[in-house]
Amino acid sequence: MKFYFRLTLSLVLAMATVGSLAALAAGTGPFVVQDIQVEGLQRISAGTIFNYLPVQTGATISEKDYPEIIRALFKTGFFTDVNLDRRGNVLVVIVTERPAIAEVRIDGNKDISTEDLKKALKEVGLVEGRVFDRSLLDKVEQELLRQYYSRGRYAAQIKSQVQPLERNRVAITLDISEGAVASISQINIVGNKAFTDKELLGLLQSSTPGWLSFFSKDDQYSKQKLAADIEVLRSFYLDQGYLKFNVESTQVSITPDKKDVYITVNITEGELYTIQDVQLAGEFGSVTEQQLKLLITIEPGEVFSRAKMTEITKQIGELLGQEGYAFANVNTVPQVDDETKKVSLTFVVDPGKRVYVRRINFQGNAKTEDHVLRREMRQSEGTWFSTKDLNRSKTRLQRLEYLESVNVETPAVPGTNDQVDVNYTVVERPSGSLMFGVGYGQDSGVMLNASITQNNFLGTGNQLGLVLNNSTSGQNYSLTYNDPYYTPDGVSRGFKVYYREIDSAQVNAADYYLNSYGAQVSYGFPLNEFDTLRLSPGYENLWIGVNTGTPIEILEYVAQNGDTYNEFKLDASWARDSRDRILFPTSGSLNQIIAELAIPGSDAQFYKLGYRGIGYLPLARWLTWSVGADIGYGDGYSNTNGLPFFENFYAGGLRSVRGYKTNTLGPRYSDNEPRGGAFKTVASTQLILPVPFMEKSENVRVAAFFDIGNVFATVSDFDANALRYSVGMSGLWISPLGPIVLSVAAPLNDQPGDETEVFQFSFGVPFN
């Protein structure tokens, strides 16, 4: 009986074991996938999973295929865990999703804007709506630190917090402590013999703290700026003939508090190399060899200079470009003799195919008529391509007040190797304005302004303006119109009608009234690309009003000559303008010679001559030096009265010698009121500085200035000791409501009786 029971139990266990093994074998062996089910999804759709799965229904798989399937799903970056299961012939995919980024907050940043930071985070995938990856956040922290380090902020710290939210989401907070910018305490250059430390350090953009460092930030260390300085050193030595110059090493040390930086640059100067021979080789196209040789200004025996060599290469390329060789190639092949320390240079010229312009096209001029832009072209269709004419055409377009930007492209014409099209893409700015407002100036008082201006009237490029101004110093009403292309060759014609009432006492002159009305026609004749001659005949009627406060000298003048004057005037001027732009130029100059004549037959016969000029010289990317002068002289003719008192020159104020009250310099009447004079001389020099805390300052300018000048009764009364000086800071902002001008000046040699003003400003008052 016991034997029978044991036998039966053994058979049952054996059958169970065999059944289990059979079932196990059935679950692990190959099978045909009849269906695929996905479990654990919250936000991601099943269709997305199916797109990434390397298996489809109907396929035969086994357990050995599972790792490949799991790897494919992990590669998506959507999941933190992936498991596979089999239920009969159904493949079950069990996933755990990564959380989604619901919000990214950035706190504490000032040096780098939140917009720029979020843009950088978006590029690497750390943005709202994306799947959160902790390893990516770590990389982001390191990248942000690297950016702050590159800006010299070595004390920067970034702490990130990940806050879980409902529905498997997270909120990420980046708490930034930027720290102070490390300041350069010392720069050492080791190994220099030919040049002093002072000479070399003066070349570098990086510097120890100075009085301009607040604006230039040259004392703030950055890796990029140091790399640029190294290239400046290299270029300097190569330009001075040290062909084998080398920077051996650069060490940057930071103090433990991460506030001070010490830089050491180790250099090897090498020997001085001179020029042994200069040759010209290659093809020259339609340009003669003699024309090219005139551009080669390096002579045997001179010190080698890479800058001069590069400039010659550039000039040869430009000359070939002017003759239609748009794709000319000029290479310099040096042969160096290290024993004799001499260099032989060969300029190899390959002009390529001569190219001419098929068509000139314009895009973006929705309002401006096509011919208005085309008339500014110096490059013509059907002629040889010229880089000089092409660049000048672009500059002329950029100087139009109704165009904001100009871009030019010269694509080759398909199917040809000697034709290009010139495509100009322009962006128009609003050319008209209707303005009502209130302004204030220390020399004009409160002003009520109304103006209508249209610099591109009906898309023709003509200018139309109507001005209605009313202030405590008087009234000014005018209508102007100008056609810059009255004739096809660029002769301009315009006209102006006006009415003015001026209370001279309100502008710091003597106590009298001057009312005038008149009209003027103006013609401008272009002499060349930069010179313009302008003639402006006109008529003006003046009335002088006096009162009990009027100086005796004016009363006597009116008694002798009357209070009403009919003036027939002829104004003439010559101007040469090479500025890079009209508003806020940084290079070039403007020079004007001006003459004004009250022709015979006028009640007051006089003439006035003047010179106005200003030049701009860029000293650095962030610094421009300007020098200007304003000289005027006038006198009467056919009588002994000299220049009429109401035509006198004045000085002092925002437009003259700043720091002195407007119009108060120079001679005075017997009642001590400003009189002005027949001779004015004013000059100014400025350092135009970067605007603090503003990366883009197209409408703002700040400058440190030195003014000098005065007004004298006649030229013979000029006395250099009577000139007044001042220094200070000035600012000009072209705001949407009108120009805002201010200056803070300190007179340097004011005398008893001078009227000084440290702070001067105007708002909403036209300023030239």
Secondary structure, DSSP 8 states (H G I E B T S, - for coil): -HHHHHHHHHHHHHHHHHHHHHHHHHHHS-EE--EEEEES-SSS-HHHHHHH-S--TT-EE-GGGHHHHHHHHHHTT-EEEEEEEEETTEEEEEEEE--EEEEEEEES--SS-HHHHHHHHHHTT-STTSB--HHHHHHHHHHHHHHHHHTT-TT-EEEEEEEEETTTEEEEEEEEE-----EEEEEEEES--SS-HHHHHTT-S--S--TTHHHH-TTB--HHHHHHHHHHHHHHHHHTT-TT-EEEEEEEEE-TTS-EEEEEEEEE-----EEEEEEEEE--TTS-HHHHHTT----TTSB--HHHHHHHHHHHHHHHHHTT-TT-EEEEEEEEETTTTEEEEEEEEE-----EEEEEEEES-SSS-HHHHHTT-SS-TTSB--HHHHHHHHHHHHT-TTEEEEEEE--B-TT-SSEEEEEEEEEE---EEEEEEEEEETTTEEEEEEEEEETTGGGSS-EEEEEEEEETTEEEEEEEEEETTSSTTS-EEEEEEEEEEEEGGGGTS-S-EEEEEEEEEEEEEE-SSSEEEEEEEEEEEEEEE--TTS-HHHHHHHHHH-SEEEEEEEEEEEEEE--S-SSS--SEEEEEEEEEEE-TTSSS-EEEEEEEEEEEEEEETTEEEEEEEEEEEEEE-SSSS-S-GGG-B---STTSSTTB-TT-SS-B-TTS-B--BSEEEEEEEEEEE--TT-S--TTEEEEEEEEEEEEESSGGG--GGG-EEEEEEEEEEEETTEEEEEEEEEESS--TT--B-SEEEEESS---
